[in-house]
Amino acid sequence: SQVEMILEICGELLQIRLGVEIVSRAVVILLRIHAVQVSSSTKLRPVLTKVQQHLRTALKRMRHVIGTNEAALLCGQRLGQDRAAGISEDRPSATETRRVERVKRRKKK
């Protein structure tokens, strides 16, 4: 069927890490539209497992990259705010001091 063919192509694209975000959206939409057909077909089971494995690893990798990028952006933002406020890099920034105080309060609880 066409659904099986599209899922196979999506699995191959995920395997070579090509367009992970768009392929994952396409798979979700495809599964929502054809939920009854997919759940009743035993032929699609191996294709779905292949897509699931590749999708999970690809999305984990994306989450990791996004988390790393977000942390770097927040760090850069803090440095920019500190420079704008005239705080040197030798002293901890006001933002960093507040963060450390919050962590200490959480540990006390």
C-alpha positions as CSV (number, residue, x, y, z in Angstrom):
1,S,0.0,0.0,0.0
2,Q,1.0,3.6,-0.3
3,V,1.1,4.1,3.5
4,E,3.6,1.3,3.7
5,M,5.7,2.7,0.9
6,I,5.8,6.2,2.5
7,L,6.7,4.8,5.9
8,E,9.6,2.8,4.4
9,I,10.9,5.9,2.7
10,C,10.6,7.8,6.0
11,G,12.5,5.1,7.7
12,E,15.3,5.3,5.1
13,L,15.4,9.1,5.4
14,L,15.6,8.8,9.2
15,Q,18.4,6.2,8.9
16,I,20.6,8.6,6.9
17,R,19.5,11.5,9.2
18,L,18.0,13.6,6.4
19,G,15.3,16.1,7.3
20,V,14.6,14.5,10.7
21,E,12.2,17.2,11.9
22,I,10.1,17.2,8.8
23,V,10.1,13.4,8.4
24,S,9.0,13.0,12.0
25,R,6.1,15.4,11.5
26,A,5.1,13.6,8.3
27,V,5.1,10.2,10.2
28,V,2.9,11.6,12.9
29,I,0.5,13.1,10.4
30,L,0.5,9.9,8.4
31,L,-0.2,7.7,11.5
32,R,-3.0,10.0,12.7
33,I,-4.7,10.0,9.3
34,H,-4.4,6.2,8.7
35,A,-4.6,5.0,12.4
36,V,-7.2,2.3,11.7
37,Q,-5.4,1.0,8.6
38,V,-2.0,0.9,10.3
39,S,-3.2,-0.7,13.5
40,S,-5.1,-3.5,11.7
41,S,-2.2,-4.3,9.3
42,T,0.3,-6.9,10.4
43,K,2.4,-6.1,7.2
44,L,3.2,-2.7,8.6
45,R,4.6,-3.9,11.9
46,P,8.2,-4.4,10.8
47,V,8.2,-1.1,8.9
48,L,6.8,0.7,12.0
49,T,9.4,-0.8,14.3
50,K,12.1,0.3,12.0
51,V,10.7,3.8,11.8
52,Q,10.2,3.9,15.6
53,Q,13.8,3.0,16.3
54,H,15.3,5.5,13.9
55,L,12.9,8.2,14.9
56,R,13.7,7.8,18.6
57,T,17.5,8.0,18.1
58,A,17.2,10.9,15.7
59,L,14.9,12.9,18.0
60,K,17.1,12.2,21.0
61,R,20.1,13.5,19.1
62,M,18.1,16.6,18.1
63,R,17.0,17.2,21.7
64,H,20.6,17.0,22.9
65,V,21.7,19.5,20.3
66,I,18.9,21.8,21.1
67,G,19.6,21.6,24.8
68,T,23.3,22.3,24.2
69,N,22.5,25.3,22.0
70,E,20.0,26.6,24.4
71,A,22.5,26.5,27.3
72,A,25.1,28.3,25.1
73,L,22.6,31.0,24.2
74,L,21.6,31.5,27.8
75,C,25.2,31.8,28.8
76,G,25.8,34.3,26.0
77,Q,22.8,36.2,27.1
78,R,24.0,36.4,30.7
79,L,27.4,37.6,29.6
80,G,25.8,40.2,27.4
81,Q,23.7,41.4,30.3
82,D,26.7,41.5,32.6
83,R,28.7,43.5,30.1
84,A,25.8,45.9,29.6
85,A,25.6,46.4,33.4
86,G,29.4,47.0,33.5
87,I,30.2,43.8,35.5
88,S,33.6,42.3,34.9
89,E,34.0,38.6,34.3
90,D,36.2,38.3,37.4
91,R,33.2,38.7,39.7
92,P,30.1,36.5,39.6
93,S,27.2,38.2,37.9
94,A,24.0,39.2,39.6
95,T,22.2,36.5,37.6
96,E,24.7,33.9,38.6
97,T,24.5,34.9,42.3
98,R,20.7,34.7,42.3
99,R,20.9,31.2,40.6
100,V,23.4,30.0,43.2
101,E,21.2,31.3,46.0
102,R,18.1,29.5,44.6
103,V,20.1,26.3,44.4
104,K,21.2,26.7,48.0
105,R,17.6,27.3,49.1
106,R,16.4,24.2,47.3
107,K,19.0,22.1,49.0
108,K,18.0,23.3,52.4
109,K,14.3,22.2,51.8
